[in-house]
């Protein structure tokens, strides 16, 4: 077939049942890497990861198969999702949503020599200024909460769950012992299997339980 007799195809896709391939750019940020099969839309967005998707204003999806949406969000690792405003999902398979939330693959409280590979995986940070750092499968929600232990959960306001499988809830509570639980107001569960509830109570012994106001349980 003589190619000169074949009409030139239009440079646009059909209005109905459009079909295409490759990457899609609609106001993609100038000068950024175009990831294979990526999709960038909105304003000043970057989709540099393979099969990544960035939408909104100045969102960045640099991880492979990542998705960033909203305002200045970042999804930088494999299969991550960041949404909202200034939220970042920086550990594999993690999800950050809300405002100024962050799932990090590092733990600033630990020396770099003791960090495990792949920290922060499967983490979920949601709400306002919440942080998941270090542990695998950790969850932080609410306002200014932090979850760093493996499979830990921090919820409420200014709570910290740093022990493995620990749970901190309420206001300014700390669950630092493995499998510990702190709830209420400014309670602390600092030893393994300990439970502190009420206000200003502290359970520092193994399998100890402190409840009420200012109570302390230090024995096992």
Buried (B, 14 or more C-beta within 10 A) or exposed (E): EEEEEEEEEEEEEEEEEEEEEEBBBEEBBEEBEBBEBBBBBBBBBBBBBBBBBBBBBBBBBBBBBBBBBBBBBBBBBBBBBBBBBBBBBBBBBBBBBBBBBBBBBBBEEBEEEEEBEEBBBBBBBBBBBBBBBBBBBBBBBBBBBBBBBBBBBBBBBBBBBBBBBBBBBBBBBBBBBBBBBBBBBBBBBBBBBBBBBBBBBBBBBEBBBBBEEEBBBBEE
